[in-house]
Amino acid sequence: MYAIWRTFVVRVECWVRYKEIKRQVIDCLNKGYVSHEQRNDIDVKNLLAIGQVSLEEVAEIIGRSRGNDYSSSPHHFDSSITVHVIKTRLAGHNWYVKWYYVEPNSVLLASIIKEKI
């Protein structure tokens, strides 16, 4: 019985955590507190940076995602930074959105990729 209860508690904690992470990134997007990671392949890896999608569209993609679409891991250059990733489907496309925070109220979007299903 303890194992079942523990599994339920962990799932609820993860759901609450993701809900707050989603709220925070959408708030940054709505306020325009966004930067873009500089990279050589930005035209392929970040559709927002090249104007192919808008801040509102990215907010909608993130807003419609679910907890099982989300993952996080330490940044490969600085393990003190948490990198957040959403892989989801919306409007006939697979979306990959990756971001991390550069300041408490500012988000750096590293990748936004769209693939036709």
C-alpha positions as CSV (number, residue, x, y, z in Angstrom):
1,M,0.0,0.0,0.0
2,Y,2.9,2.4,0.8
3,A,4.3,1.9,-2.7
4,I,1.0,2.9,-4.3
5,W,0.6,5.9,-2.1
6,R,4.2,7.0,-2.7
7,T,3.7,6.7,-6.5
8,F,0.6,8.9,-6.3
9,V,2.4,11.5,-4.2
10,V,5.3,11.7,-6.6
11,R,3.0,12.1,-9.6
12,V,1.1,14.9,-7.9
13,E,4.3,16.6,-6.9
14,C,5.6,16.4,-10.5
15,W,2.3,17.7,-11.9
16,V,2.3,20.7,-9.5
17,R,5.9,21.4,-10.3
18,Y,5.3,21.3,-14.1
19,K,2.2,23.5,-13.8
20,E,4.4,26.2,-12.1
21,I,7.2,25.8,-14.6
22,K,4.7,26.2,-17.4
23,R,3.1,29.2,-15.8
24,Q,6.5,30.9,-15.3
25,V,7.7,30.4,-18.9
26,I,4.4,31.5,-20.4
27,D,4.6,34.6,-18.2
28,C,8.0,35.4,-19.6
29,L,6.8,34.9,-23.2
30,N,3.7,37.1,-22.6
31,K,5.9,39.9,-21.2
32,G,8.5,39.6,-24.0
33,Y,11.3,38.6,-21.5
34,V,13.0,36.4,-24.1
35,S,16.5,35.9,-25.5
36,H,17.8,33.5,-28.0
37,E,20.8,31.2,-27.7
38,Q,23.4,32.1,-30.3
39,R,24.2,29.2,-32.6
40,N,25.3,28.4,-36.1
41,D,22.2,26.5,-37.1
42,I,19.7,29.0,-35.7
43,D,17.6,28.9,-38.9
44,V,17.0,25.2,-38.3
45,K,16.9,25.1,-34.5
46,N,15.0,28.2,-33.5
47,L,11.9,29.1,-35.5
48,L,11.1,32.0,-33.1
49,A,14.4,33.7,-33.6
50,I,13.9,33.7,-37.4
51,G,10.3,34.8,-37.3
52,Q,8.6,31.6,-38.3
53,V,6.6,31.4,-35.1
54,S,5.5,34.1,-32.7
55,L,5.8,34.4,-28.9
56,E,2.0,33.8,-28.8
57,E,2.3,30.6,-30.8
58,V,5.2,29.3,-28.5
59,A,3.1,30.2,-25.4
60,E,0.2,28.3,-26.9
61,I,2.4,25.2,-27.7
62,I,3.7,25.2,-24.1
63,G,0.3,26.0,-22.6
64,R,-1.4,23.1,-24.3
65,S,1.4,20.6,-23.3
66,R,1.0,18.1,-20.5
67,G,3.3,16.9,-17.8
68,N,4.1,13.8,-19.7
69,D,5.4,16.0,-22.6
70,Y,7.9,17.6,-20.3
71,S,11.4,16.7,-19.2
72,S,14.4,18.5,-17.6
73,S,18.1,18.0,-17.2
74,P,21.2,19.9,-16.2
75,H,22.8,22.1,-18.9
76,H,25.8,20.4,-20.6
77,F,28.1,23.4,-20.0
78,D,26.8,24.4,-16.6
79,S,25.2,21.8,-14.4
80,S,23.7,24.5,-12.1
81,I,21.3,25.5,-14.9
82,T,18.2,23.4,-15.5
83,V,17.2,22.9,-19.2
84,H,13.5,22.4,-19.7
85,V,12.2,20.5,-22.8
86,I,8.7,19.9,-24.1
87,K,8.0,17.5,-26.9
88,T,4.4,17.7,-28.0
89,R,2.0,17.6,-30.9
90,L,-0.2,20.5,-31.9
91,A,-2.0,21.4,-35.1
92,G,-0.6,18.5,-37.1
93,H,3.0,19.1,-36.1
94,N,5.5,17.7,-33.6
95,W,7.0,20.5,-31.6
96,Y,10.3,20.5,-29.6
97,V,10.8,23.5,-27.3
98,K,13.9,23.9,-25.2
99,W,14.6,26.7,-22.7
100,Y,16.4,27.7,-19.6
101,Y,16.3,30.8,-17.3
102,V,19.1,33.3,-17.6
103,E,17.7,35.5,-14.8
104,P,14.8,34.8,-12.5
105,N,12.3,36.5,-14.8
106,S,13.9,36.0,-18.2
107,V,13.9,32.9,-20.4
108,L,16.4,31.9,-23.1
109,L,14.9,29.9,-25.8
110,A,17.4,27.5,-27.2
111,S,15.4,25.5,-29.7
112,I,12.0,25.5,-31.3
113,I,11.6,22.9,-34.0
114,K,8.5,21.9,-35.9
115,E,8.1,18.7,-37.9
116,K,5.1,17.8,-40.0
117,I,3.4,14.6,-38.8
